[in-house]
Amino acid sequence: MGLPINLNVKTFSPAMLAKAGNRSTFHLMITADIGKPEGNVGLSTDLVYVIDNSGSQGNSIPGTSDAKIDKVKEAAALALTRLGPNDRTAVIAFSSSAMTLLVLTACDATGKHRAENAIYDINTGGGTAFSTGLAQALSMLSQKTPGRNRIVLFLTDGENIESVDPTPLCVTMKEQGITLYIAGLGVHSSVEDKLKEMALANSAETNFRSLSTSQDILGFFADVQAAAASTVIRNARLAITPVEYAKVGNFELVTRAGQPNYVAADEPNKTEVKIGDMGTQEAFAFYLNLSLILPADIGPGRRSFGKIQLIGEDLTPGGTSGELRKGNIVVPFVTELNPNAQADPEVREIMGIAATAREMATFAKTGDRAALDRAAAESRKTKPHSRADVARLLETQIATITAAAGANPEAAKKAAGRATRSFSAAEKARLLGGVKN
């Protein structure tokens, strides 16, 4: 029996039947999730830590007396405790060159003790050469073992000093079935851009996380471990094929597991969104804006204007690669609208979050203050139609960015970039402190 994958489409409201040949625009929400499977489908994990130990890692986290490397060690050791005896871990430290401190080792009591010792044995010094650590991790995980997730956690706080481009290594990892999670700790925007490029080349841009605080570091390691433990689909993507007379306006990933996790529609008529890895009981919501010229045979009832497909690699025993689930993009048409009918609040919510995140993403790319002001207005406008936590989360982010935009535009742009990417549970708890559900 395959995974219990659900793929559904909701429209904002039924469409009023119009004359054939008229142009109409439809707002839709697509949801994809994996229900609770029967039996135990949990996969064992090979988790390789690739940690930057260059000299700058000995510096303090801004605003604290904590050395960056000390908090990284603490976070790595804590995530290690959550691994099971069927999992394996390894530790690689890299600066100008890389050193394997622990080969792949089973996470029984003895193995965890060895791994913890390896983590706390990391010392700092030297420059930063990304490809050295990535190459050793690739070599270590090059042999695929059925029924195991292979994960690389890569963390750096510096700019790549080498002439070698590390992105092809990320592509090779993808081709060999290795998922890469990347974090930049207090790095400049140009470095963030490179790290995002590397994450996208391997899986999805949302596999990159920008870190600036001790809590960020702890959250990143915990989230990667949790993702590794629950992943059952690798390299997932959602694809749509509209009918020939329909045009895609926006097709965007908006939330993941109820948290903002925005992937912008960065090209016209975009028909595919990369998800990355999918875990059990994890829900995704996408926003789709579709415009079309109504066909000559249009009439009341439900009408399909294309198909949707969830594509990826099912990692469970007997799983396959390719199309894992498919469905139709269906819009209901009526001859008369009920004046008491209400538009679907979930679709309205997704529209509001997508609109706000889109403006914030624009600010992150351009530093356009006017776009940020429009985002604030959009957040206030959509708040009555959103879940309280999501609305307040967006407003908190916008307020923080607005305050920083005048004094420190570079920091504000980075904050806007983070605001349109996934939030860890720790980040969400911090941002929503004092908010009553």
C-alpha positions as CSV (number, residue, x, y, z in Angstrom):
1,M,0.0,0.0,0.0
2,G,1.4,3.4,-1.0
3,L,1.7,6.5,1.1
4,P,-1.7,8.2,2.0
5,I,-1.0,11.4,-0.1
6,N,-3.8,13.9,-0.4
7,L,-3.9,16.5,-3.2
8,N,-6.8,18.9,-3.3
9,V,-8.0,22.2,-4.9
10,K,-10.3,24.9,-3.5
11,T,-11.6,27.9,-5.2
12,F,-12.2,31.3,-3.6
13,S,-15.8,31.2,-4.6
14,P,-18.1,29.7,-7.3
15,A,-17.7,31.5,-10.6
16,M,-20.6,33.4,-12.1
17,L,-21.3,32.0,-15.5
18,A,-20.3,34.6,-18.1
19,K,-20.5,34.8,-21.9
20,A,-18.2,32.6,-23.8
21,G,-15.1,34.5,-24.9
22,N,-14.9,36.6,-21.8
23,R,-11.7,36.6,-19.7
24,S,-12.1,35.4,-16.2
25,T,-9.6,35.2,-13.3
26,F,-9.7,32.5,-10.6
27,H,-8.0,32.3,-7.2
28,L,-7.3,28.8,-6.0
29,M,-5.6,27.1,-3.1
30,I,-3.9,23.7,-3.7
31,T,-3.1,21.6,-0.6
32,A,-0.7,18.6,-0.5
33,D,-0.1,16.5,2.5
34,I,0.8,13.0,3.6
35,G,-1.6,11.5,6.1
36,K,-0.6,9.1,8.9
37,P,0.6,5.9,7.2
38,E,-0.4,2.5,8.4
39,G,2.4,0.7,10.2
40,N,5.9,2.1,10.7
41,V,7.3,3.8,7.7
42,G,10.0,5.7,9.5
43,L,13.3,5.6,7.7
44,S,16.7,5.4,9.3
45,T,18.9,8.4,8.7
46,D,22.6,9.0,7.8
47,L,23.2,12.6,9.1
48,V,26.5,14.2,8.3
49,Y,27.5,17.4,10.1
50,V,29.7,19.7,7.9
51,I,30.7,22.5,10.2
52,D,32.8,25.6,9.3
53,N,35.6,25.9,11.9
54,S,37.4,28.9,10.3
55,G,38.9,31.5,12.6
56,S,35.8,33.7,12.5
57,Q,33.7,31.0,14.2
58,G,35.6,31.9,17.4
59,N,34.1,35.4,17.4
60,S,31.1,36.2,19.5
61,I,27.5,36.2,18.4
62,P,26.6,40.0,18.2
63,G,25.0,41.2,21.4
64,T,26.3,38.2,23.5
65,S,29.5,36.9,24.9
66,D,28.9,33.5,23.4
67,A,31.4,32.3,20.7
68,K,29.6,31.2,17.6
69,I,31.4,27.8,17.5
70,D,30.3,27.1,21.1
71,K,26.6,27.5,20.3
72,V,27.0,25.4,17.1
73,K,28.6,22.6,19.2
74,E,25.7,22.9,21.7
75,A,23.1,22.7,19.0
76,A,24.8,19.8,17.2
77,A,25.1,17.8,20.4
78,L,21.5,18.4,21.4
79,A,20.2,17.3,17.9
80,L,22.4,14.2,18.3
81,T,20.5,13.1,21.3
82,R,17.3,12.7,19.2
83,L,18.8,10.2,16.8
84,G,18.0,6.6,17.2
85,P,20.1,3.4,17.3
86,N,19.3,2.7,13.7
87,D,20.6,6.1,12.6
88,R,24.1,7.0,11.8
89,T,26.1,10.2,12.1
90,A,29.4,11.7,11.0
91,V,31.3,14.9,11.8
92,I,33.3,16.9,9.3
93,A,35.0,20.2,10.1
94,F,36.2,22.5,7.3
95,S,38.2,25.7,7.0
96,S,40.8,26.1,4.3
97,S,40.7,22.3,4.2
98,A,38.5,19.6,5.6
99,M,39.0,17.0,8.3
100,T,36.8,14.0,9.1
101,L,36.5,13.9,12.9
102,L,34.0,10.9,12.9
103,V,33.2,8.5,10.1
104,L,29.6,7.3,9.8
105,T,28.8,5.7,13.2
106,A,25.7,4.0,14.6
107,C,23.9,6.2,17.1
108,D,23.8,3.7,20.0
109,A,25.0,4.9,23.4
110,T,28.6,4.3,22.5
111,G,28.3,5.9,19.1
112,K,26.6,9.0,20.4
113,H,29.3,9.4,23.0
114,R,32.0,9.2,20.2
115,A,30.0,11.7,18.1
116,E,29.6,14.2,21.0
117,N,33.4,14.0,21.7
118,A,34.1,14.7,18.0
119,I,31.7,17.7,18.0
120,Y,33.4,19.2,21.1
121,D,36.9,18.5,19.7
122,I,36.3,21.1,16.9
123,N,38.8,23.9,17.1
124,T,38.8,27.1,15.0
125,G,41.4,28.6,12.6
126,G,42.0,29.3,8.9
127,G,39.9,30.5,6.1
128,T,36.7,29.1,4.5
129,A,36.5,26.7,1.5
130,F,33.0,25.3,1.0
131,S,33.9,22.6,-1.4
132,T,36.4,20.8,0.9
133,G,33.7,19.9,3.4
134,L,31.0,19.2,0.8
135,A,33.4,16.9,-1.1
136,Q,34.2,14.8,2.0
137,A,30.5,14.5,2.8
138,L,29.7,13.4,-0.7
139,S,32.4,10.8,-0.7
140,M,31.1,9.5,2.7
141,L,27.5,9.2,1.5
142,S,28.2,8.1,-2.1
143,Q,27.0,4.5,-1.5
144,K,23.1,4.4,-1.4
145,T,21.6,2.1,1.2
146,P,17.9,1.3,0.6
147,G,15.6,2.5,3.4
148,R,17.9,5.2,4.6
149,N,17.7,9.0,4.3
150,R,21.0,10.6,3.5
151,I,21.2,14.2,4.9
152,V,24.1,16.7,5.0
153,L,23.8,19.6,7.4
154,F,26.2,22.4,6.2
155,L,26.8,25.5,8.4
156,T,29.2,28.4,7.6
157,D,29.7,31.9,8.9
158,G,32.0,33.2,6.2
159,E,32.6,33.9,2.5
160,N,34.0,31.2,0.3
161,I,37.6,32.1,-0.4
162,E,38.3,29.4,-3.0
163,S,38.1,29.7,-6.7
164,V,36.3,26.3,-7.0
165,D,32.5,26.7,-7.4
166,P,30.7,24.5,-4.8
167,T,27.4,24.4,-6.6
168,P,28.2,21.5,-8.9
169,L,28.9,19.4,-5.8
170,C,25.4,20.2,-4.6
171,V,24.0,19.1,-7.9
172,T,26.0,15.8,-7.7
173,M,24.5,15.2,-4.2
174,K,21.0,15.7,-5.7
175,E,21.8,13.2,-8.5
176,Q,23.0,10.6,-5.9
177,G,19.9,11.1,-3.6
178,I,21.6,13.2,-0.9
179,T,19.6,16.1,0.6
180,L,21.5,19.2,1.7
181,Y,20.4,21.6,4.4
182,I,22.4,24.9,4.6
183,A,22.7,27.6,7.2
184,G,24.5,31.0,7.0
185,L,25.4,32.3,10.4
186,G,25.6,36.1,10.3
187,V,26.8,36.2,6.7
188,H,26.5,39.1,4.2
189,S,23.8,39.2,1.6
190,S,26.1,38.2,-1.2
191,V,27.1,35.0,0.7
192,E,23.4,34.3,1.5
193,D,22.6,34.5,-2.2
194,K,25.3,31.9,-3.0
195,L,24.1,29.6,-0.2
196,K,20.5,29.9,-1.5
197,E,21.8,29.0,-5.0
198,M,23.5,25.9,-3.6
199,A,20.3,24.9,-1.7
200,L,18.2,25.3,-4.8
201,A,20.7,23.4,-6.9
202,N,20.3,20.4,-4.5
203,S,16.6,20.5,-3.5
204,A,14.8,23.7,-2.7
205,E,15.7,27.3,-1.8
206,T,13.8,26.9,1.5
207,N,16.4,24.4,2.6
208,F,18.6,27.4,3.3
209,R,18.3,29.2,6.6
210,S,19.8,32.5,7.7
211,L,20.9,32.5,11.3
212,S,21.8,35.4,13.6
213,T,21.0,34.4,17.2
214,S,21.8,31.5,19.5
215,Q,18.1,30.5,19.3
216,D,18.4,30.4,15.5
217,I,21.3,28.0,15.7
218,L,19.5,25.6,18.0
219,G,16.3,25.8,15.9
220,F,18.2,25.0,12.7
221,F,19.8,21.9,14.0
222,A,16.6,20.7,15.6
223,D,14.6,21.3,12.4
224,V,17.1,19.4,10.2
225,Q,17.0,16.4,12.6
226,A,13.2,16.5,12.7
227,A,13.0,16.7,8.9
228,A,15.4,13.8,8.5
229,A,13.3,11.7,10.9
230,S,10.0,12.2,9.2
231,T,11.0,12.4,5.5
232,V,9.3,9.9,3.2
233,I,9.4,11.7,-0.1
234,R,12.6,13.3,-1.6
235,N,12.9,16.1,-4.1
236,A,9.2,16.7,-4.3
237,R,7.7,19.3,-6.6
238,L,4.2,20.3,-7.5
239,A,3.5,20.8,-11.2
240,I,0.4,22.1,-13.0
241,T,-0.6,21.7,-16.6
242,P,-3.3,24.3,-17.5
243,V,-5.5,23.9,-20.5
244,E,-4.1,25.7,-23.6
245,Y,-6.4,28.8,-23.2
246,A,-5.5,29.4,-19.5
247,K,-2.6,31.5,-18.3
248,V,-0.9,31.2,-14.9
249,G,-0.6,34.5,-13.1
250,N,1.0,33.4,-9.8
251,F,1.8,29.9,-8.6
252,E,3.5,30.0,-5.2
253,L,4.2,27.8,-2.2
254,V,2.8,29.8,0.7
255,T,2.8,27.8,3.9
256,R,4.4,24.6,5.2
257,A,3.0,22.9,8.3
258,G,0.9,26.0,9.0
259,Q,3.9,28.4,8.9
260,P,4.8,30.9,6.3
261,N,7.3,29.3,3.8
262,Y,7.0,31.5,0.8
263,V,8.5,30.6,-2.6
264,A,7.8,33.4,-5.1
265,A,6.6,33.0,-8.6
266,D,9.8,34.3,-10.1
267,E,9.0,33.8,-13.8
268,P,5.9,34.4,-15.9
269,N,3.5,31.5,-16.5
270,K,5.4,29.5,-13.9
271,T,4.0,25.9,-13.7
272,E,6.2,24.2,-11.1
273,V,7.2,24.8,-7.5
274,K,10.0,22.9,-5.8
275,I,9.0,21.6,-2.4
276,G,12.1,19.7,-1.4
277,D,11.6,16.8,1.0
278,M,8.2,15.9,2.4
279,G,7.5,14.3,5.8
280,T,4.6,12.4,7.2
281,Q,1.6,14.5,8.5
282,E,3.2,17.6,7.0
283,A,0.8,19.9,5.0
284,F,1.6,22.4,2.2
285,A,-0.6,25.1,0.8
286,F,0.0,26.8,-2.6
287,Y,-1.7,29.8,-4.2
288,L,-2.7,29.7,-7.8
289,N,-4.0,32.6,-9.9
290,L,-5.4,31.4,-13.2
291,S,-6.8,33.5,-16.0
292,L,-8.5,32.2,-19.1
293,I,-10.8,33.0,-22.0
294,L,-14.1,31.1,-21.3
295,P,-14.6,28.4,-23.9
296,A,-17.6,28.3,-26.3
297,D,-19.1,25.3,-24.5
298,I,-19.1,26.8,-21.0
299,G,-22.1,26.0,-18.9
300,P,-23.1,25.6,-15.2
301,G,-21.4,22.9,-13.2
302,R,-17.9,21.9,-12.4
303,R,-15.3,22.4,-15.1
304,S,-11.6,21.3,-15.2
305,F,-9.0,23.7,-16.5
306,G,-5.9,21.6,-16.1
307,K,-4.2,19.0,-14.0
308,I,-1.9,19.0,-11.0
309,Q,0.8,16.4,-10.2
310,L,2.9,15.7,-7.1
311,I,6.2,14.4,-8.4
312,G,9.0,13.0,-6.3
313,E,10.8,9.9,-5.0
314,D,8.8,7.7,-2.5
315,L,11.6,6.5,-0.1
316,T,9.4,3.9,1.6
317,P,9.8,0.2,0.8
318,G,8.3,-0.5,-2.6
319,G,8.0,3.2,-3.3
320,T,8.5,4.6,-6.8
321,S,9.8,7.7,-8.5
322,G,7.9,10.1,-10.7
323,E,4.2,11.0,-10.4
324,L,3.0,10.1,-6.9
325,R,-0.4,11.7,-7.1
326,K,-2.5,13.7,-9.6
327,G,-5.7,15.7,-9.6
328,N,-7.7,18.3,-11.5
329,I,-7.9,22.1,-11.3
330,V,-11.7,22.3,-11.0
331,V,-13.8,25.5,-10.9
332,P,-17.6,25.4,-10.2
333,F,-19.8,27.7,-12.4
334,V,-23.2,28.9,-11.4
335,T,-25.9,30.9,-13.3
336,E,-26.8,32.9,-10.2
337,L,-24.7,33.8,-7.1
338,N,-26.3,33.3,-3.7
339,P,-26.1,36.7,-2.0
340,N,-25.6,34.9,1.4
341,A,-22.8,32.7,0.1
342,Q,-19.4,33.3,1.7
343,A,-16.1,33.0,0.0
344,D,-13.8,30.3,1.3
345,P,-11.9,31.7,4.2
346,E,-8.9,29.4,3.8
347,V,-8.4,30.5,0.2
348,R,-8.8,34.2,1.3
349,E,-6.2,33.6,4.0
350,I,-3.7,32.1,1.5
351,M,-4.3,35.0,-0.9
352,G,-3.6,37.4,1.9
353,I,-0.4,35.7,3.1
354,A,0.9,35.4,-0.5
355,A,0.2,39.0,-1.2
356,T,2.1,40.2,1.9
357,A,5.0,37.8,1.4
358,R,5.2,38.8,-2.3
359,E,5.7,42.5,-1.3
360,M,8.3,41.5,1.3
361,A,10.2,39.4,-1.2
362,T,10.3,42.4,-3.5
363,F,11.8,44.5,-0.7
364,A,14.3,41.8,0.0
365,K,15.5,41.9,-3.6
366,T,15.3,45.6,-4.3
367,G,15.2,47.4,-1.0
368,D,12.1,49.3,-2.2
369,R,10.7,51.1,0.8
370,A,7.5,51.8,-1.0
371,A,7.0,48.1,-1.5
372,L,7.5,47.5,2.2
373,D,4.9,50.2,3.0
374,R,2.4,48.5,0.7
375,A,3.2,45.2,2.5
376,A,2.3,46.7,5.8
377,A,-1.0,48.0,4.4
378,E,-1.7,44.6,2.9
379,S,-1.1,42.9,6.2
380,R,-3.5,45.1,8.0
381,K,-6.1,44.7,5.3
382,T,-5.9,40.9,5.3
383,K,-5.7,40.5,9.0
384,P,-9.4,39.9,9.6
385,H,-9.3,37.0,7.2
386,S,-6.3,35.3,8.6
387,R,-5.6,33.0,11.5
388,A,-4.5,35.2,14.4
389,D,-1.0,33.6,14.7
390,V,-0.1,34.0,11.0
391,A,-1.5,37.6,10.7
392,R,0.4,38.7,13.8
393,L,3.5,36.9,12.7
394,L,3.5,38.8,9.4
395,E,2.8,42.1,11.2
396,T,5.6,41.5,13.7
397,Q,8.0,40.8,10.8
398,I,6.9,43.9,8.9
399,A,7.2,46.1,12.0
400,T,10.7,44.9,12.6
401,I,11.7,45.4,9.0
402,T,10.1,48.8,8.8
403,A,12.0,49.9,11.9
404,A,15.3,48.8,10.5
405,A,14.8,50.0,7.0
406,G,15.8,53.6,7.7
407,A,18.8,53.0,10.0
408,N,20.1,49.8,8.4
409,P,18.8,48.9,5.0
410,E,21.1,45.9,4.6
411,A,19.8,44.3,7.8
412,A,16.2,45.1,6.8
413,K,16.6,43.4,3.5
414,K,18.0,40.3,5.2
415,A,15.1,40.3,7.6
416,A,12.7,40.5,4.7
417,G,14.4,37.6,3.1
418,R,14.1,35.5,6.3
419,A,10.4,36.6,6.6
420,T,9.5,34.9,3.3
421,R,11.2,31.7,4.2
422,S,10.3,28.9,6.7
423,F,10.2,29.6,10.4
424,S,11.4,27.2,13.0
425,A,9.2,26.3,15.9
426,A,11.6,28.3,18.2
427,E,11.5,31.3,15.9
428,K,7.7,31.2,15.8
429,A,7.5,30.9,19.6
430,R,9.8,33.9,20.0
431,L,7.9,36.0,17.5
432,L,4.5,35.1,18.9
433,G,5.4,35.6,22.6
434,G,2.4,36.9,24.5
435,V,0.0,36.2,21.6
436,K,-3.1,34.4,22.9
437,N,-4.7,31.9,20.5
